Every structure is written in structure tokens, then in C-alpha cells.
Amino acid sequence: MNRPLGIALLVAGIVLLVLGINSTNSAGSDISKFFTGAPTDKAVWLLLGGVVAMIVGSFMSLRGQPR
């Protein structure tokens, strides 16, 4: 049960990470970087959520089933 959920979280994390990287390269994020020195909040949350989902998904999918 945990393995399919872990794989799904891992895939969702990769998707969120790719969306976050694309969001940091957007025009809105470039304008935000120019004025504040930081990317937009949306980009940061997408990157953070992607990393967390990938870590949790990898632990869930690699951990063995209890016997």
C-alpha cells in the first residue's frame, strides 16, 4: 500500500519541481527578482513542495513492507 503512494508522491514532487523551475524563469519572477532580489512566492512554494514531496515519496517507496 505504501509503495504505490510513495511512487505517486515522488512523481508529483518531480512535476512540482519542474513547475517551480519554470516559474522562476518567468517574466513575473524576473520582475520580482529585480525589485526584491527574490523570486515570487509561487515559485518558492512550488520548489519547496516539490522537494518535500520527492523526499517523502522516496522514503515511502524505498522502505520495505513490514512482515
Biopython code that builds the backbone (N, CA, C, O; Angstrom):
import numpy as np
from Bio.PDB.StructureBuilder import StructureBuilder

atoms = [
    (1, "MET", "N", (0.819, -1.196, 0.000)),
    (1, "MET", "CA", (0.000, 0.000, 0.000)),
    (1, "MET", "C", (0.865, 1.262, 0.000)),
    (1, "MET", "O", (0.552, 2.229, -0.696)),
    (2, "ASN", "N", (1.953, 1.256, 0.779)),
    (2, "ASN", "CA", (2.783, 2.444, 0.861)),
    (2, "ASN", "C", (3.608, 2.673, -0.395)),
    (2, "ASN", "O", (3.892, 3.817, -0.752)),
    (3, "ARG", "N", (3.993, 1.600, -1.065)),
    (3, "ARG", "CA", (4.854, 1.741, -2.231)),
    (3, "ARG", "C", (4.177, 2.506, -3.376)),
    (3, "ARG", "O", (4.798, 3.422, -3.913)),
    (4, "PRO", "N", (2.938, 2.184, -3.782)),
    (4, "PRO", "CA", (2.302, 2.969, -4.852)),
    (4, "PRO", "C", (2.071, 4.428, -4.455)),
    (4, "PRO", "O", (2.200, 5.324, -5.290)),
    (5, "LEU", "N", (1.735, 4.667, -3.209)),
    (5, "LEU", "CA", (1.550, 6.041, -2.743)),
    (5, "LEU", "C", (2.880, 6.788, -2.750)),
    (5, "LEU", "O", (2.927, 7.969, -3.097)),
    (6, "GLY", "N", (3.951, 6.112, -2.372)),
    (6, "GLY", "CA", (5.271, 6.724, -2.401)),
    (6, "GLY", "C", (5.709, 7.072, -3.811)),
    (6, "GLY", "O", (6.284, 8.136, -4.046)),
    (7, "ILE", "N", (5.440, 6.180, -4.743)),
    (7, "ILE", "CA", (5.796, 6.452, -6.142)),
    (7, "ILE", "C", (4.977, 7.613, -6.685)),
    (7, "ILE", "O", (5.492, 8.448, -7.430)),
    (8, "ALA", "N", (3.703, 7.667, -6.313)),
    (8, "ALA", "CA", (2.860, 8.780, -6.754)),
    (8, "ALA", "C", (3.362, 10.108, -6.185)),
    (8, "ALA", "O", (3.378, 11.118, -6.889)),
    (9, "LEU", "N", (3.771, 10.109, -4.915)),
    (9, "LEU", "CA", (4.326, 11.327, -4.321)),
    (9, "LEU", "C", (5.647, 11.720, -4.980)),
    (9, "LEU", "O", (5.922, 12.905, -5.170)),
    (10, "LEU", "N", (6.450, 10.737, -5.324)),
    (10, "LEU", "CA", (7.718, 11.008, -5.998)),
    (10, "LEU", "C", (7.482, 11.652, -7.357)),
    (10, "LEU", "O", (8.156, 12.618, -7.714)),
    (11, "VAL", "N", (6.532, 11.125, -8.113)),
    (11, "VAL", "CA", (6.205, 11.691, -9.425)),
    (11, "VAL", "C", (5.607, 13.093, -9.272)),
    (11, "VAL", "O", (5.951, 14.004, -10.026)),
    (12, "ALA", "N", (4.717, 13.261, -8.300)),
    (12, "ALA", "CA", (4.131, 14.583, -8.062)),
    (12, "ALA", "C", (5.199, 15.585, -7.644)),
    (12, "ALA", "O", (5.139, 16.751, -8.034)),
    (13, "GLY", "N", (6.173, 15.144, -6.858)),
    (13, "GLY", "CA", (7.268, 16.019, -6.462)),
    (13, "GLY", "C", (8.106, 16.462, -7.633)),
    (13, "GLY", "O", (8.518, 17.620, -7.708)),
    (14, "ILE", "N", (8.364, 15.542, -8.556)),
    (14, "ILE", "CA", (9.131, 15.892, -9.754)),
    (14, "ILE", "C", (8.371, 16.905, -10.590)),
    (14, "ILE", "O", (8.957, 17.859, -11.101)),
    (15, "VAL", "N", (7.065, 16.702, -10.733)),
    (15, "VAL", "CA", (6.235, 17.637, -11.505)),
    (15, "VAL", "C", (6.241, 19.012, -10.852)),
    (15, "VAL", "O", (6.392, 20.022, -11.539)),
    (16, "LEU", "N", (6.078, 19.063, -9.524)),
    (16, "LEU", "CA", (6.092, 20.351, -8.817)),
    (16, "LEU", "C", (7.448, 21.036, -8.941)),
    (16, "LEU", "O", (7.518, 22.258, -9.076)),
    (17, "LEU", "N", (8.514, 20.262, -8.898)),
    (17, "LEU", "CA", (9.850, 20.837, -9.033)),
    (17, "LEU", "C", (10.055, 21.429, -10.418)),
    (17, "LEU", "O", (10.624, 22.513, -10.550)),
    (18, "VAL", "N", (9.601, 20.736, -11.443)),
    (18, "VAL", "CA", (9.712, 21.259, -12.810)),
    (18, "VAL", "C", (8.870, 22.526, -12.969)),
    (18, "VAL", "O", (9.315, 23.495, -13.584)),
    (19, "LEU", "N", (7.657, 22.519, -12.419)),
    (19, "LEU", "CA", (6.816, 23.717, -12.490)),
    (19, "LEU", "C", (7.449, 24.886, -11.733)),
    (19, "LEU", "O", (7.362, 26.032, -12.173)),
    (20, "GLY", "N", (8.082, 24.599, -10.601)),
    (20, "GLY", "CA", (8.746, 25.642, -9.839)),
    (20, "GLY", "C", (9.933, 26.232, -10.574)),
    (20, "GLY", "O", (10.152, 27.442, -10.533)),
    (21, "ILE", "N", (10.700, 25.388, -11.245)),
    (21, "ILE", "CA", (11.841, 25.870, -12.027)),
    (21, "ILE", "C", (11.354, 26.725, -13.185)),
    (21, "ILE", "O", (11.934, 27.772, -13.475)),
    (22, "ASN", "N", (10.290, 26.282, -13.847)),
    (22, "ASN", "CA", (9.725, 27.085, -14.937)),
    (22, "ASN", "C", (9.176, 28.406, -14.424)),
    (22, "ASN", "O", (9.272, 29.429, -15.102)),
    (23, "SER", "N", (8.604, 28.385, -13.229)),
    (23, "SER", "CA", (8.047, 29.609, -12.656)),
    (23, "SER", "C", (9.134, 30.598, -12.264)),
    (23, "SER", "O", (8.917, 31.808, -12.330)),
    (24, "THR", "N", (10.290, 30.109, -11.860)),
    (24, "THR", "CA", (11.380, 31.031, -11.512)),
    (24, "THR", "C", (11.950, 31.713, -12.743)),
    (24, "THR", "O", (12.559, 32.777, -12.635)),
    (25, "ASN", "N", (11.759, 31.116, -13.910)),
    (25, "ASN", "CA", (12.264, 31.704, -15.148)),
    (25, "ASN", "C", (11.211, 32.534, -15.875)),
    (25, "ASN", "O", (11.433, 32.945, -17.014)),
    (26, "SER", "N", (10.077, 32.784, -15.243)),
    (26, "SER", "CA", (9.012, 33.538, -15.895)),
    (26, "SER", "C", (9.279, 35.040, -15.820)),
    (26, "SER", "O", (10.152, 35.490, -15.078)),
    (27, "ALA", "N", (8.523, 35.801, -16.590)),
    (27, "ALA", "CA", (8.693, 37.254, -16.621)),
    (27, "ALA", "C", (8.303, 37.874, -15.283)),
    (27, "ALA", "O", (8.965, 38.801, -14.816)),
    (28, "GLY", "N", (7.248, 37.379, -14.667)),
    (28, "GLY", "CA", (6.822, 37.910, -13.377)),
    (28, "GLY", "C", (7.864, 37.688, -12.293)),
    (28, "GLY", "O", (8.083, 38.544, -11.435)),
    (29, "SER", "N", (8.498, 36.532, -12.345)),
    (29, "SER", "CA", (9.539, 36.248, -11.364)),
    (29, "SER", "C", (10.773, 37.109, -11.620)),
    (29, "SER", "O", (11.445, 37.524, -10.675)),
    (30, "ASP", "N", (11.075, 37.380, -12.889)),
    (30, "ASP", "CA", (12.210, 38.255, -13.205)),
    (30, "ASP", "C", (11.971, 39.670, -12.687)),
    (30, "ASP", "O", (12.894, 40.314, -12.188)),
    (31, "ILE", "N", (10.743, 40.153, -12.804)),
    (31, "ILE", "CA", (10.416, 41.493, -12.295)),
    (31, "ILE", "C", (10.521, 41.503, -10.766)),
    (31, "ILE", "O", (11.043, 42.450, -10.178)),
    (32, "SER", "N", (10.022, 40.448, -10.138)),
    (32, "SER", "CA", (10.113, 40.358, -8.685)),
    (32, "SER", "C", (11.565, 40.290, -8.227)),
    (32, "SER", "O", (11.931, 40.913, -7.231)),
    (33, "LYS", "N", (12.393, 39.536, -8.948)),
    (33, "LYS", "CA", (13.823, 39.457, -8.612)),
    (33, "LYS", "C", (14.497, 40.815, -8.763)),
    (33, "LYS", "O", (15.383, 41.155, -7.980)),
    (34, "PHE", "N", (14.092, 41.587, -9.750)),
    (34, "PHE", "CA", (14.700, 42.893, -9.986)),
    (34, "PHE", "C", (14.418, 43.841, -8.825)),
    (34, "PHE", "O", (15.314, 44.556, -8.376)),
    (35, "PHE", "N", (13.169, 43.852, -8.333)),
    (35, "PHE", "CA", (12.802, 44.794, -7.285)),
    (35, "PHE", "C", (13.102, 44.285, -5.878)),
    (35, "PHE", "O", (13.510, 45.066, -5.018)),
    (36, "THR", "N", (12.909, 42.990, -5.628)),
    (36, "THR", "CA", (13.073, 42.480, -4.270)),
    (36, "THR", "C", (14.306, 41.610, -4.091)),
    (36, "THR", "O", (14.747, 41.397, -2.962)),
    (37, "GLY", "N", (14.860, 41.112, -5.159)),
    (37, "GLY", "CA", (16.009, 40.221, -5.065)),
    (37, "GLY", "C", (15.629, 38.772, -4.822)),
    (37, "GLY", "O", (16.509, 37.928, -4.649)),
    (38, "ALA", "N", (14.345, 38.465, -4.806)),
    (38, "ALA", "CA", (13.872, 37.102, -4.557)),
    (38, "ALA", "C", (12.815, 36.734, -5.591)),
    (38, "ALA", "O", (12.108, 37.609, -6.091)),
    (39, "PRO", "N", (12.700, 35.453, -5.915)),
    (39, "PRO", "CA", (11.647, 35.033, -6.848)),
    (39, "PRO", "C", (10.265, 35.172, -6.203)),
    (39, "PRO", "O", (10.156, 35.465, -5.012)),
    (40, "THR", "N", (9.234, 34.963, -6.983)),
    (40, "THR", "CA", (7.868, 35.092, -6.474)),
    (40, "THR", "C", (7.569, 34.009, -5.441)),
    (40, "THR", "O", (8.233, 32.973, -5.396)),
    (41, "ASP", "N", (6.563, 34.267, -4.616)),
    (41, "ASP", "CA", (6.170, 33.298, -3.589)),
    (41, "ASP", "C", (5.702, 31.990, -4.216)),
    (41, "ASP", "O", (5.967, 30.911, -3.685)),
    (42, "LYS", "N", (5.010, 32.089, -5.340)),
    (42, "LYS", "CA", (4.509, 30.890, -6.012)),
    (42, "LYS", "C", (5.663, 29.979, -6.412)),
    (42, "LYS", "O", (5.589, 28.764, -6.227)),
    (43, "ALA", "N", (6.724, 30.558, -6.957)),
    (43, "ALA", "CA", (7.878, 29.765, -7.379)),
    (43, "ALA", "C", (8.538, 29.092, -6.184)),
    (43, "ALA", "O", (8.924, 27.925, -6.257)),
    (44, "VAL", "N", (8.667, 29.819, -5.096)),
    (44, "VAL", "CA", (9.306, 29.264, -3.904)),
    (44, "VAL", "C", (8.477, 28.119, -3.335)),
    (44, "VAL", "O", (9.031, 27.085, -2.961)),
    (45, "TRP", "N", (7.155, 28.289, -3.264)),
    (45, "TRP", "CA", (6.299, 27.232, -2.723)),
    (45, "TRP", "C", (6.277, 26.002, -3.620)),
    (45, "TRP", "O", (6.232, 24.875, -3.127)),
    (46, "LEU", "N", (6.309, 26.209, -4.932)),
    (46, "LEU", "CA", (6.356, 25.063, -5.839)),
    (46, "LEU", "C", (7.657, 24.284, -5.671)),
    (46, "LEU", "O", (7.648, 23.054, -5.638)),
    (47, "LEU", "N", (8.769, 24.997, -5.567)),
    (47, "LEU", "CA", (10.055, 24.330, -5.372)),
    (47, "LEU", "C", (10.106, 23.597, -4.032)),
    (47, "LEU", "O", (10.545, 22.449, -3.960)),
    (48, "LEU", "N", (9.661, 24.261, -2.989)),
    (48, "LEU", "CA", (9.680, 23.656, -1.659)),
    (48, "LEU", "C", (8.755, 22.439, -1.589)),
    (48, "LEU", "O", (9.127, 21.398, -1.049)),
    (49, "GLY", "N", (7.557, 22.580, -2.135)),
    (49, "GLY", "CA", (6.625, 21.446, -2.150)),
    (49, "GLY", "C", (7.140, 20.282, -2.963)),
    (49, "GLY", "O", (6.942, 19.125, -2.591)),
    (50, "GLY", "N", (7.800, 20.575, -4.069)),
    (50, "GLY", "CA", (8.368, 19.513, -4.894)),
    (50, "GLY", "C", (9.471, 18.753, -4.187)),
    (50, "GLY", "O", (9.533, 17.526, -4.264)),
    (51, "VAL", "N", (10.342, 19.474, -3.497)),
    (51, "VAL", "CA", (11.429, 18.813, -2.776)),
    (51, "VAL", "C", (10.881, 17.956, -1.637)),
    (51, "VAL", "O", (11.315, 16.820, -1.448)),
    (52, "VAL", "N", (9.937, 18.496, -0.885)),
    (52, "VAL", "CA", (9.356, 17.744, 0.235)),
    (52, "VAL", "C", (8.626, 16.503, -0.270)),
    (52, "VAL", "O", (8.774, 15.421, 0.300)),
    (53, "ALA", "N", (7.842, 16.651, -1.331)),
    (53, "ALA", "CA", (7.105, 15.502, -1.876)),
    (53, "ALA", "C", (8.068, 14.442, -2.411)),
    (53, "ALA", "O", (7.807, 13.247, -2.275)),
    (54, "MET", "N", (9.170, 14.865, -3.015)),
    (54, "MET", "CA", (10.150, 13.897, -3.515)),
    (54, "MET", "C", (10.824, 13.150, -2.368)),
    (54, "MET", "O", (11.039, 11.941, -2.459)),
    (55, "ILE", "N", (11.158, 13.854, -1.294)),
    (55, "ILE", "CA", (11.804, 13.191, -0.154)),
    (55, "ILE", "C", (10.854, 12.202, 0.506)),
    (55, "ILE", "O", (11.231, 11.060, 0.771)),
    (56, "VAL", "N", (9.626, 12.632, 0.773)),
    (56, "VAL", "CA", (8.651, 11.738, 1.416)),
    (56, "VAL", "C", (8.324, 10.562, 0.505)),
    (56, "VAL", "O", (8.236, 9.425, 0.968)),
    (57, "GLY", "N", (8.145, 10.823, -0.779)),
    (57, "GLY", "CA", (7.838, 9.751, -1.725)),
    (57, "GLY", "C", (8.958, 8.741, -1.857)),
    (57, "GLY", "O", (8.704, 7.542, -1.969)),
    (58, "SER", "N", (10.194, 9.213, -1.845)),
    (58, "SER", "CA", (11.310, 8.268, -1.970)),
    (58, "SER", "C", (11.441, 7.404, -0.721)),
    (58, "SER", "O", (11.721, 6.210, -0.828)),
    (59, "PHE", "N", (11.242, 7.989, 0.475)),
    (59, "PHE", "CA", (11.287, 7.180, 1.692)),
    (59, "PHE", "C", (10.152, 6.170, 1.727)),
    (59, "PHE", "O", (10.346, 5.028, 2.143)),
    (60, "MET", "N", (8.964, 6.589, 1.292)),
    (60, "MET", "CA", (7.822, 5.669, 1.322)),
    (60, "MET", "C", (7.996, 4.531, 0.312)),
    (60, "MET", "O", (7.632, 3.391, 0.598)),
    (61, "SER", "N", (8.539, 4.829, -0.845)),
    (61, "SER", "CA", (8.653, 3.797, -1.873)),
    (61, "SER", "C", (9.841, 2.873, -1.639)),
    (61, "SER", "O", (9.814, 1.720, -2.070)),
    (62, "LEU", "N", (10.879, 3.351, -0.966)),
    (62, "LEU", "CA", (12.062, 2.513, -0.741)),
    (62, "LEU", "C", (11.989, 1.711, 0.554)),
    (62, "LEU", "O", (12.696, 0.715, 0.707)),
    (63, "ARG", "N", (11.144, 2.135, 1.482)),
    (63, "ARG", "CA", (11.020, 1.412, 2.742)),
    (63, "ARG", "C", (10.297, 0.099, 2.493)),
    (63, "ARG", "O", (9.303, 0.055, 1.769)),
    (64, "GLY", "N", (10.789, -0.947, 3.084)),
    (64, "GLY", "CA", (10.201, -2.272, 2.903)),
    (64, "GLY", "C", (8.890, -2.442, 3.628)),
    (64, "GLY", "O", (8.583, -1.699, 4.561)),
    (65, "GLN", "N", (8.122, -3.412, 3.202)),
    (65, "GLN", "CA", (6.850, -3.721, 3.843)),
    (65, "GLN", "C", (7.101, -4.433, 5.172)),
    (65, "GLN", "O", (7.981, -5.291, 5.247)),
    (66, "PRO", "N", (6.349, -4.095, 6.220)),
    (66, "PRO", "CA", (6.518, -4.808, 7.497)),
    (66, "PRO", "C", (6.059, -6.252, 7.359)),
    (66, "PRO", "O", (5.103, -6.548, 6.642)),
    (67, "ARG", "N", (6.756, -7.148, 8.055)),
    (67, "ARG", "CA", (6.420, -8.572, 7.949)),
    (67, "ARG", "C", (5.907, -9.105, 9.247)),
    (67, "ARG", "O", (5.576, -10.287, 9.342)),
]
sb = StructureBuilder()
sb.init_structure("model")
sb.init_model(0)
sb.init_chain("A")
sb.init_seg("    ")
for serial, (resi, resn, name, xyz) in enumerate(atoms, 1):
    if name == "N":
        sb.init_residue(resn, " ", resi, " ")
    sb.init_atom(name, np.array(xyz, "f"), 0.0, 1.0, " ", f" {name:<3s}", serial, name[0])
structure = sb.get_structure()
